[in-house]
Structure formats: C-alpha cells, structure tokens
Amino acid sequence: MFNLRNILFPTIGLSLISIGSCILPSQAQALINFTNEYDFSTTSAPVPEKGLIVGPGEGISKSAGFGLTKFTSLVYSSLADALAGTQTGAPFIFDSNPQTFGKNEPQGGITFIGEGNDKLFGTLKGTNTVNPSTLTTTVSGDIIINGGEGRFKSASGIGTVLANFSLDFNKPVNTGKALINLSFDAPKSIPENTSLVGISVAALGASLMFKKKHSRTKVEVE
C-alpha cells in the first residue's frame, strides 16, 4: 500500500528546487578571463607648464572577446622623469591618477567599450621604458577593474597591460600593439521570466492535483 503523498510531495519539492536553482544564478557572480591584443595609438604630448606628459590612448580590435572591441585610456607621467628616461633608458612611471604627481588634473583610467551600453572601467599604473637608440617604448602596467555598465555592471577584478609603440613627440600619433589580460567578476545573466513562470505553473498544478487526490481514499497496489 502506498499513499499519493509519497509520490506528489517529491514532485512538488523538485519543482520548488528547480525554481530556486533558476533564481540563484541571477544573484551569483561569473569569473571572466579576458586576453586580447589591440592595435594601440597614443597622442602623448609634453605639457611643460604643468611638468607632465599627458597620454591619451586608444585600442582597437575586431575580434576581442565579449564584444569589447575598443578601449580608451588616459595616463600621466612626470615630464622630467620621462625626458631623463628617454636619454638613459631608465623606466619612468605612469599613473591614471594625476595626484601621484601632485597635479589637479582630470582623473584618468581605462574604459573598455562593447556593444550597446556595455562598458568596463578601470585604473592604470605602471612603467614606461624607452630605448634611447630606437625610441621604442615598452609599457608594463597593472589594471584594477572597478565598475562597469550593461552586462558588466558592478564588475571588479585585476589585469595587466603590455604594450609597445614608437615614441616621437614630433608626430601627432604614435602607434603600436597592446596586450590586455583581465580577470574579473561580473553578474551572471538573469534567467528569462518565461522559465520561472513555466516551473511555477508546474508546481502549482502538482499541488492542486495532490489536494484533489487526497480528498479520495488511498490507492492500494498489489
């Protein structure tokens, strides 16, 4: 002899568990690892009256993952250190925070731009090393991801940038390549409402079936 309760309760329980499993991913975080090379260009220029080199940059890639096919950046360096480094090959620092150099300039950083309103925000700091013979500049820096928009809202994480470009202050634009590596957390996608509705209806139907069957006598099976 068995009771319908023994069959229907597990069915209802599984339905409710399914609902829970669909809701949880909307609150969870997804770890994203991102590596991509960009065509890099910069219009870095000395600003003698401020004692700075101001370095706007841009990266373009046609095949970057997650649709992040473009980035823009802005960093600062000490003009005196940069000139010395150009002559001696000594590394000099760059930072997206102008306060590092005691200057009240607009805050810099790096912004990765994707489709629609997808954006990923971060800070930048590291070193530039210039070969005095060729004026080839090697960039090695750290990225801290501190927010985003669209699919990357509230993203956080870390990363690195390795870049090379030819430095010539007599040219309006210097070009090269930039390799970006990122590891960051971003919210997982919220499941479609139709999935939740379907599961909820199934659970409700099972519950109503139990109430109807429970009003009858128990079923015996030989």
HUGIVEN-V29983 format. One record per residue. N is the residue number from 1. PHI is phi in whole degrees, 0 to 359 (none if undefined). PSI is psi in whole degrees, 0 to 359 (999 if undefined). BURIAL is 1 if it has 24 or more other C-alpha atoms within 12 Angstrom, else 0. Layout:
N_PHI_PSI_BURIAL ; N_PHI_PSI_BURIAL
This chain:
1_none_139_0 ; 2_218_164_0 ; 3_250_140_0 ; 4_303_334_1 ; 5_303_323_1 ; 6_291_335_0 ; 7_270_314_0 ; 8_283_327_1 ; 9_298_314_0 ; 10_299_324_0 ; 11_297_314_0 ; 12_296_319_1 ; 13_299_317_0 ; 14_296_323_0 ; 15_296_317_1 ; 16_292_322_1 ; 17_297_321_0 ; 18_298_319_0 ; 19_299_315_1 ; 20_298_319_0 ; 21_292_335_0 ; 22_279_332_1 ; 23_280_320_0 ; 24_303_318_0 ; 25_301_333_0 ; 26_293_339_0 ; 27_258_353_0 ; 28_271_171_0 ; 29_247_145_0 ; 30_250_130_0 ; 31_276_123_0 ; 32_245_126_1 ; 33_253_129_0 ; 34_227_125_1 ; 35_225_127_1 ; 36_201_147_1 ; 37_260_137_1 ; 38_240_147_1 ; 39_285_121_1 ; 40_250_141_1 ; 41_220_147_1 ; 42_218_146_1 ; 43_248_38_1 ; 44_308_138_1 ; 45_210_142_1 ; 46_287_142_1 ; 47_237_86_0 ; 48_303_321_0 ; 49_295_341_0 ; 50_252_354_0 ; 51_67_30_0 ; 52_231_158_1 ; 53_252_123_1 ; 54_259_124_1 ; 55_238_83_1 ; 56_288_144_1 ; 57_219_165_1 ; 58_212_140_1 ; 59_237_140_1 ; 60_229_134_1 ; 61_216_136_1 ; 62_275_346_0 ; 63_234_19_0 ; 64_296_142_1 ; 65_296_157_0 ; 66_59_18_1 ; 67_73_11_1 ; 68_275_72_1 ; 69_273_2_1 ; 70_212_146_1 ; 71_221_152_1 ; 72_238_149_1 ; 73_216_160_1 ; 74_212_122_1 ; 75_225_166_1 ; 76_233_153_1 ; 77_220_157_1 ; 78_289_129_1 ; 79_296_317_1 ; 80_298_316_0 ; 81_294_322_1 ; 82_293_318_1 ; 83_295_319_1 ; 84_295_318_0 ; 85_295_327_1 ; 86_293_329_1 ; 87_273_328_0 ; 88_250_342_0 ; 89_85_5_0 ; 90_287_137_0 ; 91_297_147_1 ; 92_227_148_1 ; 93_276_154_1 ; 94_231_154_1 ; 95_205_142_1 ; 96_283_350_1 ; 97_261_109_1 ; 98_294_341_1 ; 99_296_338_0 ; 100_303_330_0 ; 101_253_14_1 ; 102_71_28_0 ; 103_243_143_0 ; 104_262_77_0 ; 105_245_168_0 ; 106_302_140_0 ; 107_298_132_0 ; 108_267_201_1 ; 109_146_193_1 ; 110_226_136_1 ; 111_232_120_1 ; 112_269_134_1 ; 113_241_129_1 ; 114_239_208_1 ; 115_282_150_0 ; 116_60_234_0 ; 117_255_21_0 ; 118_290_122_1 ; 119_214_153_1 ; 120_226_125_1 ; 121_252_147_1 ; 122_200_169_1 ; 123_255_162_1 ; 124_225_137_1 ; 125_202_149_1 ; 126_173_209_1 ; 127_228_149_1 ; 128_251_138_1 ; 129_232_121_1 ; 130_254_130_1 ; 131_282_115_1 ; 132_299_333_0 ; 133_282_317_0 ; 134_254_346_0 ; 135_60_22_1 ; 136_285_130_1 ; 137_254_130_1 ; 138_253_127_1 ; 139_250_131_1 ; 140_226_116_1 ; 141_215_166_1 ; 142_250_143_1 ; 143_242_135_1 ; 144_244_116_1 ; 145_281_126_1 ; 146_227_29_1 ; 147_149_180_1 ; 148_182_184_1 ; 149_223_167_0 ; 150_64_230_1 ; 151_294_344_1 ; 152_253_22_1 ; 153_301_134_0 ; 154_66_21_1 ; 155_294_151_1 ; 156_209_145_1 ; 157_168_198_1 ; 158_224_170_1 ; 159_186_181_1 ; 160_222_159_1 ; 161_228_133_1 ; 162_235_124_1 ; 163_219_157_1 ; 164_222_136_1 ; 165_205_160_1 ; 166_273_129_1 ; 167_261_122_1 ; 168_210_105_0 ; 169_292_349_0 ; 170_275_351_0 ; 171_260_143_0 ; 172_291_331_0 ; 173_223_132_0 ; 174_249_139_1 ; 175_236_160_1 ; 176_182_209_1 ; 177_233_148_1 ; 178_226_127_1 ; 179_257_122_1 ; 180_250_130_1 ; 181_236_126_1 ; 182_229_148_1 ; 183_221_112_1 ; 184_213_158_1 ; 185_264_139_1 ; 186_217_151_1 ; 187_300_141_1 ; 188_287_160_0 ; 189_292_143_0 ; 190_281_132_0 ; 191_298_156_0 ; 192_295_145_0 ; 193_298_329_0 ; 194_298_327_0 ; 195_295_315_0 ; 196_293_321_0 ; 197_297_316_0 ; 198_299_317_0 ; 199_292_320_1 ; 200_297_318_1 ; 201_297_320_0 ; 202_297_317_0 ; 203_294_319_1 ; 204_295_319_0 ; 205_298_319_0 ; 206_296_322_1 ; 207_295_316_1 ; 208_295_323_0 ; 209_298_319_0 ; 210_298_315_1 ; 211_298_321_0 ; 212_291_314_0 ; 213_290_328_0 ; 214_292_338_0 ; 215_285_346_0 ; 216_268_182_0 ; 217_282_161_0 ; 218_291_148_0 ; 219_265_134_0 ; 220_252_140_0 ; 221_233_129_0 ; 222_283_999_0
